[in-house]
C-alpha cells in the first residue's frame, strides 16, 4: 500500500511529481527497520512491545531518491508492504539506496523464539551460575562499577530514561521506543510510532525497571516524524538534548531502544555521515511525507528502535533513531546493515517545544514548486503551474527574492544540491524566519539571492 500524497503545496515541500525516468537498481543494501511507504527516502521507525519481547512483524521499505549519496528511511510502523516508487538517478552519482522505517508490529518469529526458550522448560542462560545479582534490563550488577565515560557507564546513566512504547490502533498492536524529555512526564518519540492510534487509540509506556503507564498523545507532526506523549508521573529523569550542530563524522555514539522487542538494548558505533536527505512516509500516519536532514550511523538499529535516542560520548541525545537502509527489491526490513538514520536533536528540540506548547508544529517554506523531471545540474524551479498553483507563489519568499519559474537552484548556504529532496531537507532543517542564501542560475547567469523563510503549519 502506498502512502497517499498530500494536496499539492505551493512551496518546496510539495509532493514531488512522478519521476520522468525510473531509478536504476540500488546496490544490495538492507534496511534495519520495517519499511514505510515507498518514497525516495522513506524513514521507518519500529517500536518494541512492553514486557516479554514481542514478536515483531517485518516492515516494508520503499526505494530512496538519489542525490549522489545513499539515502535512508525512518523507522515506522507499517503492516503492509509499501509499493516502490521509482526515482531517477543522476549520471555519475552513487546508486539509490532503499530506506525503511523501523517501528515494529507485535507478531513474527524472532521474539517468539526468544520467549519460547524462556518458557518451555529448556535450560537457558538464566539457569547458569552468575557472579552478581544485577538488574537484567539495565545490565547493572552489584560491584560492576565502570570508569566514567565508558560505554557501560553511559548506558547505566541513560537506560532509566529510555522507554518502550506499545500502541493499540484499529489495525492491531505495534511497538517502538522513546525517551524522557521532561521530569513531569513528557516523552519524545517518532510520529510513525504513535500514528496507529489515529488520535483515538491507546499507548502504553514501559520503563526500564518494568513500570508501566498509560500515555496520551500531546502532539505529533508527520512533517518531521516526531511526536510527544505524556504519562501521569512526576520526578522522571530526563535525557539532555545535545547540540547536533556540533556533531562531526567519526564521533562515537550509542543507539538505545527496544529492537525486536528486546527492551533496554544498547548498541554502539560512530557518526558515519551528516546531512543525509531522508524522505519518510508512513502508511498509517496519513498523507504527509517527512523530509529529514539526517545523521547517519553504523550503530546497529533494528525494527523497534524507532523513537529511541542516539547518544554521544557526553551522554546527551544528538539524534532520534528513525530509519535504516535496505537492499533494492527487498520487501521487508531484514536487520541491521550498518546504515541507520536519526533526526538531529536541534530539529527535535524546536519541534518538541512547539508540540508541548500548542500540540502543533510549523515548518519553513520558500514558496516555489520543483520540477522533479529535471536531470541537469542543481534543482529546477518548475516553469509551469500545477493544479492551479503558481510555480512561484506571488509575493512569497522566492518571489520577493527574485526567483522566477525555470530558474535552477545550485546550492543552499554554500552546500551544493543536486536533487529536489536534498534541497527540501536543507530548507526544512532551518526555522521559519531564518534567512538562507541560494545560488541561482537564470538563463546561464549565476547569482546569490537571500531568501527569508516563511512559516507554514505542519499537518
Secondary structure, DSSP 8 states (H G I E B T S, - for coil): ---------SSTTS-----SS------S-B-SS---SS-TT--EE-B--SSS---EE----B----SSS-----B---SS----------TTS----EEEEE-EEE-SSHHHHHHHHHHSS---GGGS--S---BTTTTB-TT----TTSHHHHHHHHHTTEEEEEEEETTEEEEEEEEE-STTSEEEE-HHHHGGGTTTSEEEEE-TTS-EEEEEEEEEETTTTEEEEEES--------B--GGG--TT-EEEEEE-GGG-SSEEEEEEEEEEEEEEEEE-TTT-S-EEEEEEEEE-S---TT-TT-EEE-TTS-EEEEEEEEEE-TT-SS-----S-EEEEEHHHHHHHHHHHHHHS--EEEE-SB-B-TT--SSSEEB-SS-BTTB-SB-TTSHHHHTT--TT-EEEEETTEE--SHHHHHHHHHTS-TT-EEEEEEEETTEEEEEEEE-EEEE--
